[in-house]
Amino acid sequence: MPAFARAMDRLGTETAFEVLARAKALEAQGREIVHLEIGEPDFDTPKNIVEAGKRALDDGYTHYGPSAGLPAFRQLLAEHVTASRGIPYQASNIVVTPGAKPIMFYMMMAVLDSGDEALYPNPGFPIYESVIRYLDAKPVALPLRQENQFRLDLDDLRKKLSSKTKLLILNSPHNPTGGMLPPEDIAKIADILTDYPQVWVLSDEIYSRILYEGKHVSIATFGSLRDRTVILDGFSKIYAMTGWRLGYGVMPEALATHVARLATNCNSCTASFVQMAGMEALKGPQDAAETMRQEFLRRRDHLVKGLGRIPGIRCLLPQGAFYVFPDFRELGLPTREVATRLLDDFGVAALSGTAFGEHGDGHIRFSYANSIENLDKALNRIDDFVRALAHR
C-alpha cells in the first residue's frame, strides 16, 4: 500500500464517538448501558422544523445552492446575530456550513500558516488542537483549572501571547466543563488583545443559548475585536438538530470570501432543504428550545446534587451547556481507567477528561442529555463503583 500523507499523523479525533461505538457493542451483547458520553440533546427536533424541512423537499429545495448559503438564510442569520449580540452584521458576514465543525476547519485553514502559534483552552473541544496540529501550526494550551472555576487564567494568557500568536480560541459556555467566561474576563481579554493586532479570535458560541446563570457576552462586541473575530454557532444543540448538520460562522467579509471558497473546494454547499428548516427554527416559536433548556437545568441540579453525595467526588455547578466535569482524583486511579471501568464493569458510558487534553486529567465528563431516570441509574452505578474501590 502506498504511504499516507505525514499530516495524517497530526490529526486527532473525537473520543465521544469511539466510546459510543464501544457502548453500542456492549449493548449488542445484551448489556444495559447508560449513555452519558455523547454531546447530543436527547430531544426530538421540534415538529415545526421537521415539517419545514419536509415542505422544502416538496418545494424542490433539493439542488445546489451558493457555497456561502442561501441569500435569504444568510440575511436572516445576520439579523439574528445582530439582535442577539447587539452589533451590526450583514449577510456578507455569514457563511453557512454542514455543521459547525467546518467553520473551525476553514477558518483555521484561512489564517494559520506553518509555525504560527494558536492558543486554545485545555481541557477543551478536542478538534481545536487536532486542526491546529494538522495545519502544522503550534498549539499552545491555556489550562482551565477547577480552582479557578474553569475560567481562563488571564496572567497565563498574557505570558503566552507573542508576536508568533495568530489565533486565540475561546469557548463559552464551555465543553467539557460547563463553565463560562464572565463579562469582566471577556472585557479584559479584549483589552489584552489590543497589543496583538495580528491575532484572530475564534469564539465558539455553540452553547450560547443553553445558559443557566448570567448573560452570554461575545468578545466580538468589544471595540475593534468585531473585525478579527469569527463567531461559531449552529443549530445542533439548542434545536436538537445534530443529524441535520447545520452551522454557520459570522466573520469579517474579507475572511468570509476565503471561507466560502474553501467550502466550494470541499463540500460545495450546505443542503438547501436543511437551510429552509433552519429558517423555520429561527422564525418559528421558541418554546421547544426553552422547554429543553429548562429540562437541562433540572437535570443539571439533580446530577450535581447526586454526585455530591458520593464520597471522593467533587463537582462544580456548570453555568451552561449540558455537561458536568467532576473531579475523581481522590479515588487514586488514572482517569482513563475510571472511564473504562465505569463502562465495562458498571455500564455507564462517559469520557475521560484526558479526551479533552492533558489538563483534563483527574476529571470525567458526563453529559446530562438523558432522562432523570437514567441519571439516577448512572448515579447508583457510580456509587457502586466508588464503594467497590473502597473495599478492594
ROROGU-129879 format. One record per residue (C-alpha): residue number from 1; residue in three letters; y, x, z. Coordinates in Angstrom, 1 decimal. Layout:
N
+-----+-----+--------+--------+--------+
|   n | res |     yy |     xx |     zz |
+-----+-----+--------+--------+--------+
| NUM | Ala |      Y |      X |      Z |
...
+-----+-----+--------+--------+--------+
This chain:
392
+-----+-----+--------+--------+--------+
|   n | res |     yy |     xx |     zz |
+-----+-----+--------+--------+--------+
|   1 | Met |    0.0 |    0.0 |    0.0 |
|   2 | Pro |    3.5 |    1.3 |   -0.8 |
|   3 | Ala |    5.8 |    2.2 |    2.1 |
|   4 | Phe |    8.2 |   -0.3 |    3.7 |
|   5 | Ala |   11.9 |    0.4 |    4.0 |
|   6 | Arg |   12.8 |    2.5 |    7.1 |
|   7 | Ala |   15.3 |   -0.1 |    8.1 |
|   8 | Met |   12.4 |   -2.5 |    9.0 |
|   9 | Asp |   11.6 |   -0.2 |   11.9 |
|  10 | Arg |   15.0 |   -1.0 |   13.3 |
|  11 | Leu |   14.7 |   -4.8 |   13.0 |
|  12 | Gly |   13.7 |   -6.6 |   16.2 |
|  13 | Thr |   12.5 |  -10.2 |   16.8 |
|  14 | Glu |   13.0 |  -13.2 |   18.9 |
|  15 | Thr |   10.3 |  -13.3 |   21.6 |
|  16 | Ala |   10.6 |  -17.0 |   22.2 |
|  17 | Phe |    8.7 |  -17.8 |   19.0 |
|  18 | Glu |    6.0 |  -15.3 |   19.9 |
|  19 | Val |    5.5 |  -16.8 |   23.3 |
|  20 | Leu |    5.5 |  -20.3 |   21.8 |
|  21 | Ala |    2.7 |  -19.2 |   19.4 |
|  22 | Arg |    0.6 |  -17.9 |   22.4 |
|  23 | Ala |    1.2 |  -21.0 |   24.3 |
|  24 | Lys |    0.1 |  -23.2 |   21.4 |
|  25 | Ala |   -3.0 |  -21.1 |   21.1 |
|  26 | Leu |   -3.9 |  -21.7 |   24.7 |
|  27 | Glu |   -3.3 |  -25.5 |   24.2 |
|  28 | Ala |   -5.7 |  -25.4 |   21.3 |
|  29 | Gln |   -8.3 |  -24.1 |   23.8 |
|  30 | Gly |   -7.7 |  -27.2 |   25.9 |
|  31 | Arg |   -5.2 |  -25.7 |   28.4 |
|  32 | Glu |   -2.2 |  -27.7 |   29.6 |
|  33 | Ile |    1.0 |  -25.7 |   29.2 |
|  34 | Val |    4.5 |  -26.5 |   30.4 |
|  35 | His |    6.9 |  -25.3 |   27.8 |
|  36 | Leu |   10.0 |  -23.6 |   29.2 |
|  37 | Glu |   10.2 |  -20.8 |   26.7 |
|  38 | Ile |   11.9 |  -22.2 |   23.7 |
|  39 | Gly |   15.6 |  -22.8 |   23.4 |
|  40 | Glu |   15.4 |  -26.3 |   21.8 |
|  41 | Pro |   16.6 |  -29.7 |   23.1 |
|  42 | Asp |   13.6 |  -32.0 |   23.7 |
|  43 | Phe |   15.5 |  -35.0 |   22.4 |
|  44 | Asp |   15.2 |  -36.5 |   19.0 |
|  45 | Thr |   18.1 |  -36.2 |   16.6 |
|  46 | Pro |   20.4 |  -39.2 |   17.1 |
|  47 | Lys |   19.4 |  -42.1 |   14.9 |
|  48 | Asn |   22.8 |  -42.4 |   13.1 |
|  49 | Ile |   22.5 |  -38.8 |   12.0 |
|  50 | Val |   18.9 |  -39.3 |   10.7 |
|  51 | Glu |   20.0 |  -42.4 |    8.8 |
|  52 | Ala |   22.9 |  -40.5 |    7.3 |
|  53 | Gly |   20.5 |  -37.8 |    6.1 |
|  54 | Lys |   18.3 |  -40.4 |    4.5 |
|  55 | Arg |   21.2 |  -42.1 |    2.8 |
|  56 | Ala |   22.3 |  -38.7 |    1.4 |
|  57 | Leu |   18.9 |  -38.2 |   -0.1 |
|  58 | Asp |   19.0 |  -41.6 |   -1.7 |
|  59 | Asp |   22.5 |  -40.9 |   -2.9 |
|  60 | Gly |   21.5 |  -37.8 |   -4.8 |
|  61 | Tyr |   22.6 |  -35.0 |   -2.4 |
|  62 | Thr |   19.6 |  -33.0 |   -3.5 |
|  63 | His |   21.3 |  -30.4 |   -5.7 |
|  64 | Tyr |   23.1 |  -27.1 |   -5.3 |
|  65 | Gly |   26.4 |  -27.1 |   -3.6 |
|  66 | Pro |   29.1 |  -24.4 |   -3.1 |
|  67 | Ser |   27.9 |  -21.4 |   -1.2 |
|  68 | Ala |   30.5 |  -21.8 |    1.5 |
|  69 | Gly |   29.7 |  -25.5 |    2.0 |
|  70 | Leu |   30.7 |  -28.9 |    0.6 |
|  71 | Pro |   34.5 |  -29.1 |    0.5 |
|  72 | Ala |   34.7 |  -32.4 |    2.4 |
|  73 | Phe |   32.4 |  -31.0 |    5.2 |
|  74 | Arg |   34.4 |  -27.7 |    5.4 |
|  75 | Gln |   37.6 |  -29.8 |    5.8 |
|  76 | Leu |   36.0 |  -31.9 |    8.5 |
|  77 | Leu |   34.8 |  -28.8 |   10.3 |
|  78 | Ala |   38.3 |  -27.3 |   10.1 |
|  79 | Glu |   39.8 |  -30.4 |   11.6 |
|  80 | His |   37.1 |  -30.5 |   14.4 |
|  81 | Val |   37.7 |  -26.8 |   15.3 |
|  82 | Thr |   41.4 |  -27.2 |   15.2 |
|  83 | Ala |   41.2 |  -30.2 |   17.7 |
|  84 | Ser |   38.6 |  -28.6 |   19.9 |
|  85 | Arg |   40.1 |  -25.1 |   20.1 |
|  86 | Gly |   43.7 |  -26.0 |   19.8 |
|  87 | Ile |   44.6 |  -23.6 |   17.0 |
|  88 | Pro |   45.0 |  -24.5 |   13.3 |
|  89 | Tyr |   42.3 |  -23.8 |   10.7 |
|  90 | Gln |   41.8 |  -24.8 |    7.1 |
|  91 | Ala |   38.7 |  -25.5 |    5.1 |
|  92 | Ser |   39.1 |  -22.0 |    3.6 |
|  93 | Asn |   38.4 |  -20.6 |    7.1 |
|  94 | Ile |   34.9 |  -22.2 |    7.2 |
|  95 | Val |   31.6 |  -21.1 |    5.9 |
|  96 | Val |   28.6 |  -23.4 |    6.3 |
|  97 | Thr |   25.1 |  -21.8 |    6.6 |
|  98 | Pro |   21.5 |  -22.9 |    7.1 |
|  99 | Gly |   21.5 |  -22.5 |   10.9 |
| 100 | Ala |   24.0 |  -20.3 |   12.8 |
| 101 | Lys |   22.0 |  -17.1 |   12.7 |
| 102 | Pro |   23.2 |  -16.3 |    9.1 |
| 103 | Ile |   26.7 |  -16.2 |   10.4 |
| 104 | Met |   25.7 |  -13.3 |   12.7 |
| 105 | Phe |   23.9 |  -11.5 |    9.9 |
| 106 | Tyr |   26.5 |  -12.0 |    7.2 |
| 107 | Met |   29.5 |  -11.3 |    9.4 |
| 108 | Met |   27.9 |   -8.0 |   10.7 |
| 109 | Met |   26.9 |   -7.0 |    7.2 |
| 110 | Ala |   30.5 |   -7.6 |    6.1 |
| 111 | Val |   32.2 |   -5.5 |    8.8 |
| 112 | Leu |   29.7 |   -2.8 |   10.1 |
| 113 | Asp |   29.1 |    0.5 |    8.4 |
| 114 | Ser |   26.5 |    3.0 |    9.3 |
| 115 | Gly |   27.6 |    4.8 |   12.5 |
| 116 | Asp |   30.0 |    2.1 |   13.7 |
| 117 | Glu |   29.7 |    1.0 |   17.3 |
| 118 | Ala |   29.2 |   -2.6 |   18.2 |
| 119 | Leu |   29.4 |   -3.8 |   21.8 |
| 120 | Tyr |   27.2 |   -6.7 |   22.9 |
| 121 | Pro |   26.1 |   -8.5 |   26.1 |
| 122 | Asn |   22.9 |   -7.3 |   27.6 |
| 123 | Pro |   20.9 |   -9.4 |   28.6 |
| 124 | Gly |   21.8 |  -11.3 |   25.5 |
| 125 | Phe |   20.5 |  -13.1 |   22.5 |
| 126 | Pro |   18.1 |  -10.5 |   21.0 |
| 127 | Ile |   19.3 |  -11.0 |   17.4 |
| 128 | Tyr |   22.6 |   -9.3 |   18.3 |
| 129 | Glu |   21.1 |   -5.9 |   18.9 |
| 130 | Ser |   18.5 |   -6.4 |   16.2 |
| 131 | Val |   21.0 |   -6.8 |   13.4 |
| 132 | Ile |   23.3 |   -4.1 |   14.7 |
| 133 | Arg |   20.3 |   -1.6 |   14.6 |
| 134 | Tyr |   19.1 |   -2.9 |   11.2 |
| 135 | Leu |   22.6 |   -2.1 |    9.7 |
| 136 | Asp |   22.3 |    1.4 |   11.1 |
| 137 | Ala |   25.3 |    0.8 |   13.4 |
| 138 | Lys |   25.2 |    1.9 |   17.1 |
| 139 | Pro |   24.5 |   -0.9 |   19.7 |
| 140 | Val |   26.5 |   -0.3 |   22.9 |
| 141 | Ala |   25.2 |   -2.5 |   25.7 |
| 142 | Leu |   27.6 |   -4.3 |   28.1 |
| 143 | Pro |   25.4 |   -5.1 |   31.2 |
| 144 | Leu |   25.7 |   -8.6 |   32.7 |
| 145 | Arg |   24.7 |   -8.4 |   36.4 |
| 146 | Gln |   23.7 |  -11.2 |   38.7 |
| 147 | Glu |   26.0 |   -9.8 |   41.5 |
| 148 | Asn |   28.9 |  -10.4 |   39.1 |
| 149 | Gln |   27.8 |  -13.9 |   38.2 |
| 150 | Phe |   26.7 |  -12.6 |   34.8 |
| 151 | Arg |   30.3 |  -12.0 |   33.8 |
| 152 | Leu |   31.4 |   -9.0 |   31.7 |
| 153 | Asp |   32.5 |   -6.0 |   33.8 |
| 154 | Leu |   35.9 |   -5.5 |   32.3 |
| 155 | Asp |   36.2 |   -1.9 |   33.6 |
| 156 | Asp |   32.9 |   -1.2 |   31.8 |
| 157 | Leu |   34.3 |   -2.8 |   28.6 |
| 158 | Arg |   37.4 |   -0.6 |   28.8 |
| 159 | Lys |   35.3 |    2.6 |   29.2 |
| 160 | Lys |   33.0 |    1.7 |   26.2 |
| 161 | Leu |   35.7 |    0.7 |   23.7 |
| 162 | Ser |   36.7 |    3.6 |   21.5 |
| 163 | Ser |   38.0 |    4.5 |   18.1 |
| 164 | Lys |   34.4 |    4.1 |   16.8 |
| 165 | Thr |   34.1 |    0.5 |   18.0 |
| 166 | Lys |   34.2 |   -2.0 |   15.2 |
| 167 | Leu |   32.7 |   -5.1 |   16.8 |
| 168 | Leu |   32.6 |   -6.9 |   20.1 |
| 169 | Ile |   30.2 |   -9.8 |   20.6 |
| 170 | Leu |   30.9 |  -12.5 |   23.2 |
| 171 | Asn |   28.7 |  -15.4 |   24.1 |
| 172 | Ser |   29.9 |  -18.2 |   26.4 |
| 173 | Pro |   28.2 |  -20.3 |   27.7 |
| 174 | His |   25.6 |  -17.5 |   27.7 |
| 175 | Asn |   22.0 |  -17.3 |   26.6 |
| 176 | Pro |   19.9 |  -16.4 |   28.7 |
| 177 | Thr |   21.8 |  -16.6 |   31.9 |
| 178 | Gly |   23.8 |  -19.9 |   31.6 |
| 179 | Gly |   26.8 |  -18.0 |   32.8 |
| 180 | Met |   30.4 |  -18.5 |   31.4 |
| 181 | Leu |   33.3 |  -16.2 |   30.9 |
| 182 | Pro |   36.2 |  -17.8 |   32.9 |
| 183 | Pro |   39.5 |  -18.2 |   31.0 |
| 184 | Glu |   41.1 |  -15.4 |   33.1 |
| 185 | Asp |   38.4 |  -13.0 |   31.9 |
| 186 | Ile |   38.9 |  -14.0 |   28.3 |
| 187 | Ala |   42.6 |  -13.5 |   28.6 |
| 188 | Lys |   42.0 |  -10.0 |   30.0 |
| 189 | Ile |   39.6 |   -9.2 |   27.2 |
| 190 | Ala |   42.1 |  -10.3 |   24.6 |
| 191 | Asp |   44.7 |   -8.1 |   26.3 |
| 192 | Ile |   42.4 |   -5.1 |   26.3 |
| 193 | Leu |   41.7 |   -5.5 |   22.6 |
| 194 | Thr |   45.4 |   -5.2 |   21.7 |
| 195 | Asp |   44.9 |   -1.5 |   22.0 |
| 196 | Tyr |   41.9 |   -1.6 |   19.5 |
| 197 | Pro |   43.2 |   -3.4 |   16.4 |
| 198 | Gln |   40.2 |   -2.2 |   14.3 |
| 199 | Val |   37.8 |   -4.3 |   16.5 |
| 200 | Trp |   36.4 |   -7.6 |   15.1 |
| 201 | Val |   35.1 |  -10.2 |   17.6 |
| 202 | Leu |   32.1 |  -12.4 |   17.1 |
| 203 | Ser |   32.5 |  -15.3 |   19.5 |
| 204 | Asp |   29.1 |  -17.1 |   19.8 |
| 205 | Glu |   30.1 |  -20.6 |   21.0 |
| 206 | Ile |   26.9 |  -22.4 |   20.0 |
| 207 | Tyr |   26.7 |  -23.9 |   23.6 |
| 208 | Ser |   30.4 |  -24.7 |   23.9 |
| 209 | Arg |   29.8 |  -28.4 |   24.4 |
| 210 | Ile |   27.0 |  -28.1 |   26.9 |
| 211 | Leu |   29.2 |  -27.4 |   29.9 |
| 212 | Tyr |   28.8 |  -28.5 |   33.5 |
| 213 | Glu |   31.8 |  -26.8 |   35.1 |
| 214 | Gly |   35.2 |  -25.7 |   33.9 |
| 215 | Lys |   36.5 |  -25.9 |   30.3 |
| 216 | His |   35.4 |  -23.9 |   27.3 |
| 217 | Val |   38.1 |  -21.5 |   26.1 |
| 218 | Ser |   37.7 |  -19.5 |   22.8 |
| 219 | Ile |   39.1 |  -16.0 |   22.6 |
| 220 | Ala |   40.5 |  -16.9 |   19.2 |
| 221 | Thr |   43.2 |  -18.9 |   21.0 |
| 222 | Phe |   44.8 |  -15.7 |   22.3 |
| 223 | Gly |   47.6 |  -14.1 |   20.3 |
| 224 | Ser |   46.6 |  -12.3 |   17.2 |
| 225 | Leu |   42.9 |  -12.5 |   18.0 |
| 226 | Arg |   42.5 |  -15.5 |   15.7 |
| 227 | Asp |   43.0 |  -13.1 |   12.8 |
| 228 | Arg |   40.0 |  -11.0 |   13.7 |
| 229 | Thr |   37.7 |  -13.4 |   15.5 |
| 230 | Val |   34.7 |  -15.2 |   14.0 |
| 231 | Ile |   33.7 |  -18.3 |   15.9 |
| 232 | Leu |   30.0 |  -19.1 |   15.5 |
| 233 | Asp |   28.9 |  -22.7 |   16.1 |
| 234 | Gly |   26.4 |  -25.2 |   14.9 |
| 235 | Phe |   24.6 |  -28.5 |   15.3 |
| 236 | Ser |   21.2 |  -27.4 |   16.7 |
| 237 | Lys |   22.0 |  -27.6 |   20.4 |
| 238 | Ile |   24.4 |  -30.4 |   21.0 |
| 239 | Tyr |   23.0 |  -32.8 |   18.4 |
| 240 | Ala |   19.3 |  -31.8 |   18.7 |
| 241 | Met |   19.2 |  -30.7 |   15.1 |
| 242 | Thr |   17.3 |  -27.4 |   15.3 |
| 243 | Gly |   15.0 |  -28.2 |   12.4 |
| 244 | Trp |   17.8 |  -29.3 |   10.2 |
| 245 | Arg |   19.2 |  -25.8 |   10.1 |
| 246 | Leu |   22.9 |  -26.3 |   10.1 |
| 247 | Gly |   25.5 |  -23.9 |   11.4 |
| 248 | Tyr |   28.9 |  -22.6 |   10.5 |
| 249 | Gly |   31.4 |  -19.8 |   11.1 |
| 250 | Val |   35.2 |  -20.0 |   11.5 |
| 251 | Met |   37.0 |  -16.9 |   10.4 |
| 252 | Pro |   39.9 |  -15.4 |    8.5 |
| 253 | Glu |   40.0 |  -16.5 |    4.9 |
| 254 | Ala |   39.5 |  -12.9 |    3.6 |
| 255 | Leu |   36.3 |  -12.5 |    5.6 |
| 256 | Ala |   35.1 |  -16.0 |    4.6 |
| 257 | Thr |   35.2 |  -14.9 |    1.0 |
| 258 | His |   32.9 |  -12.0 |    1.7 |
| 259 | Val |   30.6 |  -14.0 |    3.9 |
| 260 | Ala |   30.3 |  -16.7 |    1.2 |
| 261 | Arg |   29.4 |  -14.0 |   -1.3 |
| 262 | Leu |   26.7 |  -12.8 |    0.9 |
| 263 | Ala |   25.4 |  -16.4 |    1.2 |
| 264 | Thr |   25.4 |  -16.6 |   -2.6 |
| 265 | Asn |   23.3 |  -13.5 |   -2.8 |
| 266 | Cys |   20.9 |  -14.6 |   -0.1 |
| 267 | Asn |   20.4 |  -18.4 |    0.3 |
| 268 | Ser |   22.7 |  -19.8 |   -2.4 |
| 269 | Cys |   23.9 |  -22.7 |   -0.3 |
| 270 | Thr |   23.0 |  -25.0 |    2.6 |
| 271 | Ala |   21.1 |  -28.2 |    1.8 |
| 272 | Ser |   23.7 |  -30.8 |    0.7 |
| 273 | Phe |   22.0 |  -33.8 |    2.4 |
| 274 | Val |   21.9 |  -31.8 |    5.7 |
| 275 | Gln |   25.6 |  -31.3 |    5.4 |
| 276 | Met |   26.1 |  -35.0 |    4.9 |
| 277 | Ala |   24.1 |  -35.6 |    8.1 |
| 278 | Gly |   26.4 |  -33.1 |    9.8 |
| 279 | Met |   29.4 |  -35.1 |    8.7 |
| 280 | Glu |   28.0 |  -38.1 |   10.4 |
| 281 | Ala |   27.3 |  -36.1 |   13.6 |
| 282 | Leu |   30.9 |  -35.2 |   13.9 |
| 283 | Lys |   32.4 |  -38.5 |   12.8 |
| 284 | Gly |   30.0 |  -40.9 |   14.4 |
| 285 | Pro |   29.5 |  -41.9 |   18.1 |
| 286 | Gln |   29.1 |  -39.0 |   20.6 |
| 287 | Asp |   27.3 |  -41.0 |   23.3 |
| 288 | Ala |   23.9 |  -39.5 |   22.5 |
| 289 | Ala |   25.3 |  -36.0 |   22.8 |
| 290 | Glu |   26.9 |  -36.8 |   26.1 |
| 291 | Thr |   23.8 |  -38.5 |   27.4 |
| 292 | Met |   21.8 |  -35.4 |   26.6 |
| 293 | Arg |   24.4 |  -33.2 |   28.4 |
| 294 | Gln |   24.3 |  -35.4 |   31.5 |
| 295 | Glu |   20.5 |  -35.2 |   31.5 |
| 296 | Phe |   20.6 |  -31.4 |   31.2 |
| 297 | Leu |   22.9 |  -31.4 |   34.2 |
| 298 | Arg |   20.5 |  -33.4 |   36.2 |
| 299 | Arg |   17.6 |  -31.1 |   35.2 |
| 300 | Arg |   19.6 |  -28.0 |   36.0 |
| 301 | Asp |   20.3 |  -29.2 |   39.5 |
| 302 | His |   16.7 |  -30.2 |   40.0 |
| 303 | Leu |   15.2 |  -26.9 |   38.8 |
| 304 | Val |   17.7 |  -24.7 |   40.6 |
| 305 | Lys |   17.0 |  -26.6 |   43.9 |
| 306 | Gly |   13.3 |  -26.3 |   43.4 |
| 307 | Leu |   13.3 |  -22.6 |   42.6 |
| 308 | Gly |   15.5 |  -22.1 |   45.7 |
| 309 | Arg |   12.6 |  -23.4 |   47.8 |
| 310 | Ile |   10.2 |  -20.7 |   46.6 |
| 311 | Pro |   10.1 |  -17.5 |   48.7 |
| 312 | Gly |   11.2 |  -14.4 |   46.8 |
| 313 | Ile |   13.1 |  -16.1 |   44.0 |
| 314 | Arg |   16.9 |  -16.2 |   43.8 |
| 315 | Cys |   18.5 |  -18.4 |   41.2 |
| 316 | Leu |   22.2 |  -18.7 |   40.4 |
| 317 | Leu |   23.6 |  -22.1 |   39.3 |
| 318 | Pro |   24.2 |  -22.0 |   35.5 |
| 319 | Gln |   27.6 |  -23.3 |   34.2 |
| 320 | Gly |   26.4 |  -24.1 |   30.7 |
| 321 | Ala |   23.6 |  -24.1 |   28.1 |
| 322 | Phe |   20.2 |  -25.2 |   29.3 |
| 323 | Tyr |   18.7 |  -22.1 |   30.8 |
| 324 | Val |   18.2 |  -20.6 |   34.3 |
| 325 | Phe |   17.7 |  -16.9 |   34.8 |
| 326 | Pro |   16.2 |  -16.4 |   38.3 |
| 327 | Asp |   15.7 |  -13.1 |   40.0 |
| 328 | Phe |   12.0 |  -12.3 |   40.6 |
| 329 | Arg |   12.5 |   -8.7 |   41.8 |
| 330 | Glu |   11.4 |   -9.4 |   45.4 |
| 331 | Leu |    7.9 |  -10.1 |   44.1 |
| 332 | Gly |    7.5 |   -6.4 |   43.2 |
| 333 | Leu |    5.8 |   -7.0 |   39.8 |
| 334 | Pro |    7.0 |   -5.8 |   36.4 |
| 335 | Thr |    9.0 |   -8.6 |   34.7 |
| 336 | Arg |    6.7 |   -8.8 |   31.7 |
| 337 | Glu |    3.7 |   -9.1 |   33.9 |
| 338 | Val |    5.3 |  -12.0 |   35.7 |
| 339 | Ala |    5.9 |  -13.8 |   32.5 |
| 340 | Thr |    2.4 |  -13.0 |   31.2 |
| 341 | Arg |    0.6 |  -14.2 |   34.3 |
| 342 | Leu |    2.7 |  -17.4 |   34.6 |
| 343 | Leu |    1.5 |  -18.3 |   31.1 |
| 344 | Asp |   -2.1 |  -17.0 |   31.1 |
| 345 | Asp |   -3.0 |  -17.9 |   34.7 |
| 346 | Phe |   -0.8 |  -20.8 |   35.6 |
| 347 | Gly |    0.2 |  -22.5 |   32.3 |
| 348 | Val |    3.9 |  -22.0 |   32.4 |
| 349 | Ala |    5.5 |  -20.6 |   29.3 |
| 350 | Ala |    8.7 |  -18.6 |   30.0 |
| 351 | Leu |   10.4 |  -15.5 |   28.7 |
| 352 | Ser |   10.6 |  -12.1 |   30.4 |
| 353 | Gly |   14.2 |  -11.1 |   31.0 |
| 354 | Thr |   13.4 |   -7.9 |   29.1 |
| 355 | Ala |   13.1 |  -10.0 |   25.9 |
| 356 | Phe |   16.9 |  -10.2 |   26.1 |
| 357 | Gly |   17.5 |   -6.5 |   26.7 |
| 358 | Glu |   16.8 |   -3.8 |   29.3 |
| 359 | His |   19.4 |   -5.3 |   31.7 |
| 360 | Gly |   17.4 |   -8.5 |   31.9 |
| 361 | Asp |   14.7 |   -6.7 |   33.8 |
| 362 | Gly |   13.7 |   -8.4 |   37.0 |
| 363 | His |   14.6 |  -11.9 |   35.7 |
| 364 | Ile |   12.7 |  -14.7 |   33.9 |
| 365 | Arg |   14.3 |  -17.2 |   31.6 |
| 366 | Phe |   13.3 |  -20.8 |   32.0 |
| 367 | Ser |   14.6 |  -23.4 |   29.6 |
| 368 | Tyr |   15.1 |  -26.8 |   31.2 |
| 369 | Ala |   14.9 |  -28.6 |   27.9 |
| 370 | Asn |   12.0 |  -30.5 |   29.3 |
| 371 | Ser |   11.4 |  -33.6 |   31.5 |
| 372 | Ile |   11.8 |  -33.7 |   35.2 |
| 373 | Glu |    8.1 |  -34.5 |   35.5 |
| 374 | Asn |    7.2 |  -31.3 |   33.6 |
| 375 | Leu |    9.8 |  -29.2 |   35.5 |
| 376 | Asp |    8.0 |  -30.4 |   38.7 |
| 377 | Lys |    4.7 |  -29.3 |   37.3 |
| 378 | Ala |    6.2 |  -25.9 |   36.5 |
| 379 | Leu |    7.8 |  -25.6 |   39.9 |
| 380 | Asn |    4.4 |  -26.3 |   41.6 |
| 381 | Arg |    2.7 |  -23.7 |   39.4 |
| 382 | Ile |    5.4 |  -21.1 |   40.0 |
| 383 | Asp |    5.0 |  -21.7 |   43.8 |
| 384 | Asp |    1.2 |  -21.3 |   43.4 |
| 385 | Phe |    1.8 |  -18.0 |   41.6 |
| 386 | Val |    4.0 |  -16.7 |   44.3 |
| 387 | Arg |    1.6 |  -17.8 |   47.1 |
| 388 | Ala |   -1.3 |  -16.1 |   45.2 |
| 389 | Leu |    0.7 |  -12.9 |   45.2 |
| 390 | Ala |    1.4 |  -13.1 |   48.9 |
| 391 | His |   -2.3 |  -13.4 |   49.7 |
| 392 | Arg |   -3.7 |  -10.9 |   47.3 |
+-----+-----+--------+--------+--------+
